[in-house]
Amino acid sequence: MIFDWLAAETAALLWRGLLLTVGLTAVTSLLALAAGVAAGTARLSRRRWLRWLAAAYVEVHRNVPALVLIVFWAFALPNVFPAGVRRTLFFDNGIVYGLQQITGFSVPYYVLAAGLALTLNTSAYLAELFRAGVGTIAQEHLDAARSLGASQGAVFWQIVLPQGLRAVFPAVATRLIHNMKNTALAAFVSTPEFFHSAQTAITRSFRAVELLLLAAGVYLALSFLFSSLLGWLEGRLDRRPRRAAAPQPAGGWQAGHV
């Protein structure tokens, strides 16, 4: 058989790595989407300091490579603190231990660091995409909502958010798929996701060619499945025709109450 070389122990190792990759992808994608919408909205605020703060957030996390962010959060940040504080804060944290006792899931700090770095990197790109999507919203839609007495919050949740995301959803989907592939970078900080598990299996079995081909096939399958899921979500969005309006100087819609 083609997989006769794949021992049960190796298969279990790869399966655990695959589950972590899927979980890391799901969590970081959802958090990045929320943070990206928040940062993109802040960039449209009338408050100059908030726009500048959001711009700094976006530029830093978009232009620093994801791998550098992962290594920074996993290794550099803990080393800023004295040894005793570092151990208590990052590696023997009572809150994290309590959550592990309740949930039964052990989440070491380097896994959290990798997830945080991927979230920050992806959210910076999504923030700019959302800001571009908001710029396509027809101004008469906003004016009509305001003339009917809609609050700023209602305008955001019922018009700005759905129409802004819908306008750039293909680009958002592409970025989220790229985030899924970036989870392999977490292997550099010993996060036992799928690629790290494949590397561990290679050192045990010396089946480099077979395992690397298997890893490539798995990531290809994950990309296809994730793309199909995002395509289904896109199909669920309202496709009513809309007329685009030219973006206003600060991005069209202004988050006046942000």
C-alpha positions as CSV (number, residue, x, y, z in Angstrom):
1,M,0.0,0.0,0.0
2,I,1.1,3.6,-0.7
3,F,1.0,4.5,3.1
4,D,2.5,1.3,4.5
5,W,5.5,3.4,5.7
6,L,3.2,5.6,7.8
7,A,3.3,4.1,11.3
8,A,0.4,4.5,13.7
9,E,2.5,6.7,16.0
10,T,3.4,9.0,13.1
11,A,-0.1,9.1,11.9
12,A,-1.3,10.1,15.4
13,L,1.4,12.8,15.6
14,L,0.3,14.3,12.2
15,W,-3.3,14.1,13.2
16,R,-2.7,16.1,16.4
17,G,-0.8,18.6,14.4
18,L,-3.5,18.9,11.8
19,L,-6.1,19.6,14.5
20,L,-4.0,22.3,16.0
21,T,-3.5,23.9,12.5
22,V,-7.3,23.9,11.9
23,G,-7.9,25.3,15.4
24,L,-5.2,28.0,15.1
25,T,-6.6,28.9,11.7
26,A,-10.2,29.3,13.0
27,V,-9.3,31.3,16.1
28,T,-6.8,33.6,14.4
29,S,-9.1,34.2,11.4
30,L,-12.1,35.2,13.6
31,L,-10.0,37.4,15.8
32,A,-8.2,39.0,12.9
33,L,-11.5,39.8,11.2
34,A,-12.8,41.4,14.3
35,A,-9.6,43.4,14.9
36,G,-9.4,44.3,11.2
37,V,-12.9,45.8,11.2
38,A,-12.1,47.7,14.4
39,A,-8.8,49.1,13.0
40,G,-10.4,49.9,9.7
41,T,-13.2,51.7,11.4
42,A,-10.8,53.6,13.6
43,R,-8.9,54.7,10.5
44,L,-12.2,56.4,9.4
45,S,-12.7,58.2,12.6
46,R,-13.0,62.0,12.8
47,R,-10.6,61.9,15.8
48,R,-7.2,62.5,14.4
49,W,-5.3,60.8,17.2
50,L,-7.4,57.6,16.7
51,R,-6.7,57.6,13.0
52,W,-3.0,58.0,13.6
53,L,-3.0,55.2,16.2
54,A,-4.9,52.9,13.8
55,A,-2.5,53.8,11.0
56,A,0.5,53.0,13.1
57,Y,-1.0,49.7,14.1
58,V,-1.7,48.8,10.5
59,E,1.6,49.9,9.1
60,V,3.7,48.1,11.7
61,H,1.9,44.8,11.6
62,R,1.4,44.8,7.8
63,N,5.1,45.6,7.0
64,V,6.8,43.4,9.6
65,P,7.0,39.8,8.3
66,A,4.7,37.4,10.1
67,L,7.7,35.2,11.1
68,V,9.4,38.1,12.8
69,L,6.3,38.9,14.7
70,I,6.0,35.3,15.8
71,V,9.6,35.1,17.0
72,F,9.2,38.5,18.8
73,W,6.1,37.6,20.8
74,A,7.4,34.1,21.5
75,F,11.0,34.8,22.5
76,A,11.8,38.5,22.6
77,L,9.0,39.8,24.8
78,P,9.4,37.2,27.6
79,N,13.1,38.1,27.8
80,V,12.3,41.7,28.6
81,F,11.3,40.6,32.1
82,P,13.4,39.2,35.0
83,A,13.6,35.4,35.2
84,G,11.1,35.1,38.1
85,V,8.6,37.4,36.6
86,R,9.0,35.8,33.2
87,R,8.3,32.3,34.6
88,T,5.2,33.5,36.5
89,L,3.8,35.7,33.8
90,F,4.4,33.6,30.7
91,F,5.1,30.0,31.6
92,D,3.6,29.2,35.0
93,N,0.6,31.5,34.8
94,G,-2.0,30.6,37.3
95,I,-4.9,31.9,35.2
96,V,-3.8,29.8,32.2
97,Y,-3.3,26.8,34.4
98,G,-6.8,27.2,35.9
99,L,-8.3,27.4,32.4
100,Q,-6.4,24.2,31.5
101,Q,-7.9,22.5,34.5
102,I,-11.4,23.6,33.5
103,T,-11.3,22.9,29.8
104,G,-8.8,20.1,29.7
105,F,-6.8,21.8,27.0
106,S,-3.1,22.7,27.5
107,V,-2.1,25.8,25.6
108,P,1.6,26.7,26.1
109,Y,2.7,30.3,25.8
110,Y,4.4,29.8,22.5
111,V,1.1,28.7,20.9
112,L,-0.6,31.8,22.3
113,A,2.3,33.9,21.0
114,A,2.1,32.4,17.5
115,G,-1.7,33.0,17.5
116,L,-1.3,36.6,18.6
117,A,1.3,37.3,15.9
118,L,-0.8,35.8,13.1
119,T,-3.9,37.7,14.3
120,L,-2.0,41.0,14.3
121,N,-0.5,40.4,10.9
122,T,-3.7,39.3,9.2
123,S,-5.8,42.0,10.9
124,A,-3.6,44.8,9.5
125,Y,-4.3,43.6,6.0
126,L,-8.0,43.2,6.7
127,A,-8.2,46.7,8.1
128,E,-7.1,48.2,4.8
129,L,-9.4,46.0,2.9
130,F,-12.4,46.9,5.0
131,R,-11.5,50.6,4.7
132,A,-11.5,50.2,0.9
133,G,-14.8,48.4,1.0
134,V,-16.4,51.2,3.1
135,G,-15.3,53.7,0.4
136,T,-17.5,51.9,-2.2
137,I,-20.8,52.4,-0.2
138,A,-23.2,54.7,-2.0
139,Q,-23.5,57.9,-0.1
140,E,-27.3,58.0,-0.7
141,H,-27.7,54.8,1.3
142,L,-26.1,56.5,4.3
143,D,-28.0,59.7,3.8
144,A,-31.3,57.9,3.6
145,A,-30.6,55.9,6.8
146,R,-29.7,59.1,8.6
147,S,-32.8,60.9,7.3
148,L,-34.9,58.2,8.8
149,G,-33.4,58.8,12.2
150,A,-31.0,55.8,12.3
151,S,-28.3,56.1,14.9
152,Q,-24.6,55.9,14.1
153,G,-24.5,52.4,15.5
154,A,-27.4,51.3,13.4
155,V,-25.9,52.7,10.3
156,F,-22.6,50.9,11.0
157,W,-24.1,47.5,11.8
158,Q,-26.9,47.5,9.1
159,I,-25.2,49.3,6.2
160,V,-21.5,49.9,6.7
161,L,-20.3,46.6,8.0
162,P,-22.3,44.2,5.7
163,Q,-21.8,46.3,2.5
164,G,-18.2,47.1,3.3
165,L,-17.3,43.4,3.8
166,R,-19.4,42.3,0.8
167,A,-17.5,44.7,-1.5
168,V,-14.1,43.2,-0.6
169,F,-15.0,39.7,0.4
170,P,-12.9,37.9,-2.3
171,A,-9.8,39.8,-1.2
172,V,-10.7,39.1,2.5
173,A,-11.1,35.4,1.7
174,T,-7.7,35.3,-0.1
175,R,-6.1,36.9,3.0
176,L,-7.7,34.4,5.4
177,I,-6.4,31.5,3.2
178,H,-3.0,33.1,3.4
179,N,-3.3,33.2,7.2
180,M,-4.0,29.5,7.2
181,K,-0.8,28.8,5.3
182,N,1.1,31.2,7.6
183,T,0.3,28.8,10.5
184,A,3.2,26.7,9.3
185,L,5.5,29.5,10.4
186,A,4.6,28.7,14.0
187,A,6.8,25.7,13.7
188,F,9.8,28.0,14.2
189,V,8.8,28.5,17.8
190,S,8.1,24.8,18.4
191,T,4.3,25.1,18.1
192,P,3.2,21.5,17.3
193,E,1.0,22.4,14.4
194,F,1.0,20.2,11.2
195,F,4.3,21.3,9.6
196,H,6.1,21.0,12.9
197,S,4.6,17.5,13.4
198,A,5.8,16.6,9.9
199,Q,9.3,17.8,10.7
200,T,9.3,15.7,13.9
201,A,8.1,12.7,12.0
202,I,10.9,13.2,9.5
203,T,13.5,13.1,12.2
204,R,12.0,9.9,13.5
205,S,11.4,8.0,10.3
206,F,13.9,9.6,7.8
207,R,11.0,9.7,5.2
208,A,11.6,13.3,4.2
209,V,10.3,13.0,0.6
210,E,7.1,11.1,1.5
211,L,6.3,13.3,4.5
212,L,7.0,16.6,2.7
213,L,4.8,15.5,-0.2
214,L,2.1,14.5,2.3
215,A,2.4,17.9,4.0
216,A,2.1,19.7,0.6
217,G,-1.0,17.7,-0.2
218,V,-2.6,18.4,3.2
219,Y,-2.0,22.1,2.9
220,L,-3.4,22.0,-0.6
221,A,-6.5,20.2,0.6
222,L,-6.9,22.6,3.5
223,S,-6.7,25.6,1.2
224,F,-9.4,24.1,-1.1
225,L,-11.7,23.3,1.8
226,F,-11.2,26.7,3.4
227,S,-11.7,28.4,0.1
228,S,-14.9,26.4,-0.4
229,L,-16.2,27.4,3.0
230,L,-15.5,31.1,2.4
231,G,-17.1,30.8,-1.1
232,W,-20.2,29.4,0.6
233,L,-20.2,32.3,3.1
234,E,-19.8,34.8,0.2
235,G,-22.8,33.2,-1.4
236,R,-24.8,33.8,1.7
237,L,-24.2,37.5,1.6
238,D,-26.9,39.8,0.1
239,R,-26.1,40.3,-3.6
240,R,-28.5,43.1,-4.2
241,P,-27.2,45.5,-6.9
242,R,-25.7,48.7,-5.5
243,R,-24.2,51.8,-7.0
244,A,-20.7,52.7,-5.9
245,A,-19.9,56.2,-4.8
246,A,-16.5,57.9,-4.9
247,P,-14.7,57.6,-1.6
248,Q,-14.7,60.7,0.6
249,P,-11.4,62.3,1.7
250,A,-11.3,60.3,4.9
251,G,-12.7,57.1,3.5
252,G,-16.4,57.8,2.7
253,W,-18.3,57.0,5.8
254,Q,-17.0,58.7,8.9
255,A,-17.0,56.9,12.3
256,G,-18.1,60.0,14.0
257,H,-18.8,58.4,17.4
258,V,-15.6,56.3,17.4
